[in-house]
Amino acid sequence: MHVRLIACLLLAAPLAAEADAPKPPDAPAIIAKLQQIVSPNGIDETLQVPINGTMQWISVRGRDRDNPILLFIHGGPGAPEMPTRWTFQSGWEDYFTVVQWDQRGSGKTYRANDPAKIAPTMTLEQMHEDAAAMVDYLRKTYRKPKIFVLGHSWGSVLGLELAKDHPDWLYAYIGMGQVIDTEANERAGYADTLKAAEDAHDEKAVAELRALAPYPEKDGALPLDKINTERKWSVHFGGLSYRRDSYAYYYNATELSPDYDDADRAAIDKGSELSLGHLLPAFARVNYEDTTQFRCPIVIFAGRHDDTTPSGVTAEWFKRVDAPFKKLVWFENSAHMMQIEEPGRVLVHLVEDVRPLDRN
């Protein structure tokens, strides 16, 4: 009994100390305070806006309202950048009023609407209409005749359509991880990932990847189980983030987001499942190979090691593009996630190559 009592006292001591210890800091609150917009002509608001029969969430941040708007159209489908914008966006806010938009079926917007009612509306055509409605909303609400649009990955499909259909609304379009021909992208990315697995002598990866063949399907289709397997190994071999074997380093940053609470974070995966299930078949058929005439400036940010949307396909297409201004910028130490892989260089090129285009 005496020995047991001593043992209990030894165990109780640190527990008592823990009870009296200060609570750990609230990291999201600290980040929010650190990134607070305090300039007198600045803007920092997160709000729902009505878009084509739904309520959709945006974040609007910048240190000078007189700066042009830059709308960031996130990838996925269903992969919002609002909860991770704190990792890369602050510098942008000196030169642009940056808008992060949770698309139909994504993140906070997924939560704001009944998924059962949204599901039948999840079509590529509807997403294009939403993007146009969002740009029109921003132009009218913030009294900007034109804005900049940056489309990343899946978002580049919506962004390029805006550049094609509404050039008079845009100072310029910036494509990052640009999708031009989904079938060609997937074929090239699969070949690169398989070669990486073979070079690494990873028998499990080689076996799983070879079992996917033909990839894509002979008719160009991308079954969800196949694309998940290809992406698993593409991520592992650095095709999403150069020289990293996991996406967790970035995805986990959502835990520190000043913009998202736990329910918002839980909605990311739910929204991704909804979005992919409905939009993947149409996404598999995307092809802009014959779309080369534009009436607004086009800038492409291309990751040299991108095997998610292989940049070689975009670079070949870009040679044939005719636009009032065009520029292709290579990011030599990036794959698909340039904004987090080379954030300084992204900022420099936004400031030096993109920002001056609002004078046109």
C-alpha positions in Angstrom: 0.0 0.0 0.0 2.8 2.4 0.9 4.6 1.8 -2.4 1.4 2.3 -4.3 0.7 5.6 -2.5 4.2 6.9 -3.4 3.6 5.8 -7.0 0.2 7.6 -7.0 1.8 10.8 -5.6 4.6 10.7 -8.2 2.0 10.4 -11.0 -0.3 13.0 -9.5 2.4 15.7 -9.3 2.8 16.3 -13.1 -0.9 16.1 -13.5 -1.4 18.9 -11.0 1.3 20.9 -12.8 -0.5 20.4 -16.1 -3.7 21.6 -14.6 -2.1 24.9 -13.4 -0.1 25.4 -16.7 -1.3 28.2 -19.0 -3.4 27.1 -22.0 -1.5 26.8 -25.3 -1.8 29.8 -27.5 -4.6 30.0 -30.0 -2.5 29.8 -33.2 -5.3 30.9 -35.6 -6.0 33.9 -33.5 -2.3 34.8 -33.4 -2.0 34.5 -37.2 -5.2 36.6 -37.6 -3.7 39.3 -35.4 -0.3 39.1 -37.2 -2.0 39.5 -40.6 -4.5 42.1 -39.6 -5.0 44.8 -42.3 -4.4 48.1 -40.4 -3.8 50.5 -43.3 -6.5 53.2 -43.4 -7.5 52.5 -47.0 -7.2 48.7 -46.6 -9.9 46.1 -46.7 -10.4 42.8 -44.9 -13.8 41.1 -45.1 -15.1 37.6 -45.3 -18.6 37.3 -46.5 -21.3 35.4 -48.4 -22.5 36.6 -51.7 -25.4 35.5 -53.9 -24.3 33.6 -57.0 -26.7 31.9 -59.3 -29.2 30.8 -56.7 -26.6 29.9 -54.0 -24.6 31.7 -51.3 -20.9 31.5 -51.9 -18.1 32.7 -49.6 -15.3 35.0 -50.4 -12.4 36.6 -48.5 -11.3 40.1 -49.7 -8.0 41.4 -48.4 -5.7 44.2 -49.4 -3.8 47.1 -47.9 -5.0 49.7 -50.4 -8.5 49.7 -51.9 -7.2 51.6 -54.9 -5.1 48.5 -56.0 -6.6 46.3 -58.6 -8.5 43.1 -57.6 -6.9 39.7 -58.1 -9.4 36.8 -58.0 -7.7 33.5 -57.1 -9.7 30.6 -58.6 -8.8 27.5 -56.6 -8.2 24.0 -57.9 -9.6 20.6 -57.0 -12.4 20.5 -57.9 -13.3 21.2 -54.3 -9.9 22.2 -52.9 -10.3 25.8 -51.5 -7.3 28.0 -50.9 -8.9 30.3 -48.4 -7.8 28.1 -45.4 -4.2 28.1 -46.6 -4.0 31.6 -48.1 -2.3 32.8 -44.8 0.8 30.8 -45.9 1.6 32.7 -49.1 -0.8 35.6 -49.7 0.3 38.5 -47.4 2.9 40.0 -49.8 0.3 40.0 -52.6 -1.9 42.2 -50.5 0.5 45.1 -50.8 -0.1 45.2 -54.6 -3.6 43.7 -55.1 -6.9 43.4 -53.3 -6.9 39.6 -53.2 -10.1 37.6 -53.4 -10.2 34.0 -52.3 -13.4 32.3 -53.5 -14.8 29.0 -52.2 -16.6 27.7 -55.3 -19.9 25.9 -55.5 -19.6 22.7 -53.5 -16.3 23.7 -51.8 -15.3 24.5 -48.2 -17.4 27.2 -46.6 -19.7 27.4 -49.6 -20.4 23.7 -49.2 -21.6 24.4 -45.7 -23.7 27.4 -46.7 -25.9 25.4 -49.1 -27.9 22.1 -49.0 -25.7 19.5 -50.7 -28.7 17.6 -51.9 -29.9 20.7 -53.7 -26.5 21.6 -55.0 -25.5 18.2 -56.3 -27.7 18.3 -59.5 -26.2 21.7 -60.3 -22.6 20.6 -60.2 -21.8 20.8 -63.9 -18.9 22.3 -65.8 -21.3 24.8 -67.5 -22.7 25.9 -64.1 -19.1 26.4 -62.8 -18.3 28.6 -65.8 -21.4 30.6 -65.1 -20.5 31.0 -61.4 -17.1 32.2 -62.3 -18.5 34.8 -64.7 -21.1 35.9 -62.0 -18.4 36.2 -59.4 -16.2 38.4 -61.6 -19.3 40.6 -62.4 -20.1 40.8 -58.7 -16.6 42.0 -57.9 -16.5 44.5 -60.7 -19.8 46.1 -59.7 -19.4 45.9 -55.9 -15.9 47.3 -55.7 -16.3 49.6 -58.7 -13.5 48.1 -60.8 -14.1 48.0 -64.5 -11.5 45.2 -64.9 -9.8 42.8 -62.6 -7.0 40.2 -62.7 -7.9 36.5 -62.6 -5.5 33.8 -61.5 -6.6 30.2 -62.1 -4.8 27.4 -60.4 -5.1 23.7 -61.6 -8.8 22.9 -62.0 -9.4 26.7 -61.4 -7.4 27.3 -64.6 -10.2 25.7 -66.6 -12.6 28.3 -65.3 -10.1 31.1 -65.6 -9.2 30.4 -69.2 -12.8 30.3 -70.1 -13.2 33.8 -68.6 -10.2 35.0 -70.6 -11.9 33.6 -73.8 -15.4 34.8 -73.2 -15.0 38.0 -71.2 -11.6 39.6 -72.1 -13.1 43.1 -71.6 -13.5 42.3 -67.9 -9.8 41.3 -67.3 -6.6 43.3 -67.2 -4.9 39.9 -67.6 -5.4 36.2 -67.0 -2.7 34.3 -65.1 -2.7 30.5 -65.4 -0.8 28.5 -62.7 -0.7 24.7 -63.2 -2.7 25.4 -66.4 -4.9 22.7 -67.8 -5.0 22.7 -71.6 -5.8 19.1 -72.6 -6.8 16.9 -69.7 -6.2 13.6 -71.6 -2.7 14.7 -72.7 -1.9 16.0 -69.2 -2.9 12.7 -67.6 -1.0 10.6 -70.1 2.2 12.6 -69.6 1.9 12.7 -65.8 1.3 9.0 -65.7 4.3 8.3 -67.8 6.5 10.5 -65.6 5.2 9.0 -62.4 5.8 5.4 -63.7 9.3 6.3 -64.7 10.0 7.8 -61.3 8.7 4.6 -59.7 10.9 2.5 -62.0 14.0 4.6 -61.3 13.4 4.3 -57.6 13.0 0.5 -57.9 9.8 0.8 -55.9 8.1 -2.5 -56.8 4.8 -1.7 -55.1 4.4 1.6 -56.9 5.4 0.1 -60.3 2.9 -2.7 -59.9 0.1 -0.4 -58.9 0.8 2.0 -61.7 1.2 -0.6 -64.4 -2.1 -2.1 -63.3 -3.8 1.2 -64.3 -2.9 0.8 -68.0 -4.4 2.0 -70.2 -4.4 5.4 -68.4 -6.5 7.3 -69.2 -9.0 4.8 -70.5 -9.1 4.3 -74.3 -12.0 6.7 -74.5 -10.2 9.3 -72.4 -12.3 8.6 -69.3 -10.7 9.0 -65.8 -12.3 6.6 -63.3 -12.0 8.0 -59.8 -10.3 5.0 -58.4 -7.6 5.1 -61.1 -6.9 8.8 -60.8 -6.6 8.4 -57.0 -4.0 5.7 -57.4 -2.1 7.7 -60.0 -2.2 10.8 -57.8 -1.1 8.8 -54.7 2.2 7.9 -56.4 2.6 11.2 -58.3 2.5 13.0 -54.9 4.9 10.4 -53.4 7.5 11.1 -56.2 7.2 14.9 -56.1 4.8 15.5 -58.9 2.6 17.8 -56.8 5.3 19.4 -54.6 8.9 19.1 -55.9 11.1 16.8 -53.8 8.3 16.2 -51.2 6.6 12.8 -50.9 3.5 14.1 -49.1 0.9 16.9 -49.4 0.4 16.9 -45.6 2.8 19.7 -45.0 0.5 22.1 -46.8 -2.9 20.5 -46.1 -2.2 20.5 -42.4 -1.8 24.3 -42.6 -5.6 24.5 -42.6 -5.4 23.6 -38.9 -3.9 27.1 -38.3 -6.2 29.0 -40.6 -7.7 32.2 -39.2 -10.5 31.9 -41.8 -11.7 28.3 -41.1 -13.2 26.7 -38.0 -13.4 22.9 -37.4 -16.7 22.6 -39.3 -15.3 24.4 -42.3 -12.3 22.1 -42.3 -14.5 19.1 -42.2 -16.4 20.5 -45.2 -13.3 20.4 -47.3 -13.3 16.7 -47.8 -17.1 16.5 -48.1 -17.0 19.2 -50.7 -14.2 17.5 -52.6 -16.1 14.2 -52.7 -19.2 16.0 -54.0 -17.3 18.1 -56.6 -15.1 15.3 -57.9 -18.0 12.9 -58.2 -20.0 15.3 -60.4 -17.3 17.2 -62.3 -14.6 14.6 -63.0 -16.2 13.2 -66.2 -16.5 16.7 -67.7 -13.0 17.6 -66.5 -11.6 14.6 -68.3 -12.9 16.0 -71.6 -11.5 19.5 -71.3 -9.4 20.5 -74.3 -8.2 24.0 -75.2 -5.7 22.9 -77.8 -7.5 24.9 -80.5 -8.2 27.9 -78.3 -5.3 30.2 -79.1 -6.8 33.6 -79.8 -7.2 35.9 -76.9 -8.1 39.6 -76.5 -6.6 40.1 -73.1 -3.0 39.5 -71.8 -2.1 35.9 -70.9 0.6 35.0 -68.3 1.5 31.4 -67.5 3.3 30.3 -64.3 4.7 26.8 -65.0 6.4 24.5 -62.6 9.3 22.7 -64.2 8.5 19.4 -62.2 4.7 19.5 -62.4 3.3 16.0 -63.1 -0.2 17.0 -61.9 -0.8 19.2 -64.9 2.5 18.6 -66.8 3.8 22.0 -68.0 5.2 20.7 -71.2 1.7 20.4 -72.6 1.0 24.0 -71.7 4.3 25.3 -73.0 3.7 23.7 -76.5 0.2 25.2 -76.6 1.5 28.6 -75.5 3.8 28.9 -78.5 0.6 29.1 -80.7 -1.2 31.6 -78.4 -1.9 35.0 -79.9 -2.7 37.7 -77.3 -2.0 41.4 -76.8 0.7 40.4 -74.3 1.9 37.0 -73.3 4.6 35.6 -71.1 5.6 32.1 -69.9 7.4 32.0 -66.5 9.2 28.9 -65.5 9.6 28.0 -61.8 12.6 25.7 -61.7 12.2 24.5 -58.1 8.4 23.9 -58.2 6.0 21.2 -59.3 2.3 22.1 -59.1 2.2 24.3 -56.0 4.3 27.3 -56.9 2.6 29.7 -54.5 3.9 27.6 -51.6 7.0 26.1 -53.2 8.5 29.4 -54.5 6.4 32.1 -52.9 9.0 34.8 -53.3 9.4 34.3 -57.0 5.6 34.1 -57.4 5.3 37.5 -55.7 8.1 39.0 -57.8 6.5 37.9 -61.0 3.0 39.1 -60.0 4.5 42.5 -59.2 6.9 42.8 -62.1 5.0 41.0 -64.9 1.4 41.1 -64.0 0.7 44.3 -61.9 1.8 46.7 -64.7 -0.8 45.3 -67.1 -3.6 47.2 -65.3 -2.3 50.3 -67.2 -3.4 48.8 -70.5 
